[in-house]
Amino acid sequence: MRAASTDRVSPFERTKKIWNRLTVAISFAAILLHLLIRYLLHYNISISSIPLWIAIIFGGIPLLFELLIQIWKRQFGADFLAGLSIVTAVLMQELLVATIIILMLSGGQTLEEFATRRASSVLNALASRMPNIAHRLDGSNTADIQAAEICIGDRLVVFPHEICPVDGTVESGTGTMDESFLTGEPFRIRKTSGSQVISGALNEDAALTIIADKLAVDSRYERIIQVMRKAEESPPAMRRLADRLGAVYTPFAVLIALAGWVLSGRPERFLAVLVIATPCPLLLAIPICIIGTISLAAKRGIVIKKPIVLEQVGNIHTMFFDKTGTLTHGEPVVTEVIGFSGASTEDVLKFAASLEQYSKHPLAGAILRAAQERHLSLLHAENLSEKPGEGLCGQVSARGVLVTGRKKIRRELATLLPPSQSGMECVVLVEGQLAGLIRFHDRPRSESKPFISHLSPKHQVERLVILSGDRDAEVQHLAEIVGIREGYAGLTPEQKLQIVREQTSKTSTLFLGDGINDAPAMLAATVGVAFGQNSDITAEAAGVVIMEPSLGRVDELLHIGKRMRLIALESAIGGMALSAFGMLLAATGFLPPIAGAIGQEAIDLLAVLNALRASIPGKELQDF
């Protein structure tokens, strides 16, 4: 199996984690020993304080060193209070309080590490399920090699119940692959010669021989792991929220502590306020919430590459959509069949489909699907010819049939045709006479209209825009169908970029697209979302990659972002509110330092437990 995520931790980080765990153990043991020696064995305070001094020296000095660095950098954020509390407690000879604060901080960091590992279980599962071994064909022999040794063009055998190690093309064999781990849906795709296979898919019922199209490190599954890993290791953007809250919270706490000391003349109240004010909810809850949300999104087939989008995506005012492949399926569909000279629409479609079953033209599939939907039996065709730009011709039931364009037929026949409309079309001639006209449109997704219509009332999106390089008639046709009032056609990537950049300078924007020409606009938008992984370039430019091309997943992204911000604010502000109440009790003498330390530990636990909710799916992640 591949290395777990912990193997990527630097030696310094690994040493820091070990030191932190030792600090927890030593601090906890020191507190127990102090209580035992002091109250059960009845030794004097100087002897019973020895374990506390050991814990303070071992665990407190590294914390104070970090505090001095912050002071030097003039960073008086949320964790400044913790260091100040330790210093104050030691100066006042409240060693037990100082040790409890050290235990609280190191224990909180250990809890964060545990919670992060828990929330990162999806990434670990992704990494651990990939095979290290592949079966390479060398002539008629099969040799086991490391997946990392696979070269482009290698012939590999994927046996039943094995995971496909790389992206490739089926050379021989027919079977079914389960791609649900990648798409989030129970899709089982039939594979035969010429079919594309993706790494990470489970081969189910038959051995397949494939040709490797990519190296293992560049294949789809590994790229998912890589972007997940980058997202996990990126400094959480919402940690800045903790810094902003801490910039207000820290001086407020110090002011309350000073007021309690000055008004009462008792310095222990200053210490008690600082102890209960230690802002672990800010330091722990928000990063745990972010990692948990990244994990939840990954389970839904949504890869968060840039954690900053989780803060931004819940407050989008303008959404830009690419047309083809985003609001549409990116494939034509027959929308109208017209018969001439007494030919029925079924006859026109049957003649055209009988020829097109042998063609690889983009419109051929649409004609065949239309014939299948009408349960038409295709006729035998022969003597086929398909010259570029001239159309497809052949003999169907001994009758000459030509499927071509309007501009390729005689003028007297063209005058019989109705005016051109939006979309594509082809003309069907039988024995040189006009038989029919077939019209096509790029098929809109069935979910496009309900998705678009719910964005304004449910997500407060103020402006919806289509940006497309397609013809104006096509863009306006689609805009009318899905309910978008604003659409721009015939755009180059540079023009898309200019429009998105201009709007982003005014308000928050989201760009959703799937093509290489969408990459610049994605980078310019506040949030760039890549729809599927048809283009590696697009996926690299995006802040979010939605593996399954479904607008429902886009809606889930909007909900997940809002939900994460809500949970983060609940944990941070809720913890601060409880701490503020404790500060007032401490400042008025109702909460001594020891009780304050224990109370703060309880507040930390509540905040972290609430933050862990971010990794658990809510009741509703779609609302259209």
URZI-V367374 format. One record per helix or strand of 2 or more residues. SS is the DSSP state (2 for helix, 1 for strand). FROM is the first residue (numbers start at 1). LEN is the number of residues. Records with the same first field share a line. If there is no record, write none. Layout:
SS = FROM-LEN, FROM-LEN
This chain:
2 = 5-4, 11-30, 45-4, 50-23, 80-12, 95-25, 121-8, 147-3, 180-4, 216-3, 220-14, 239-26, 267-11, 280-20, 308-8, 323-5, 345-12, 362-12, 406-3, 411-4, 448-12, 472-11, 493-12, 516-9, 536-6, 551-37, 593-23
1 = 133-6, 141-6, 155-4, 168-5, 175-4, 188-4, 196-2, 202-2, 208-5, 302-3, 318-4, 328-12, 381-7, 391-6, 399-6, 424-7, 433-12, 463-5, 486-3, 509-5, 527-5, 544-3
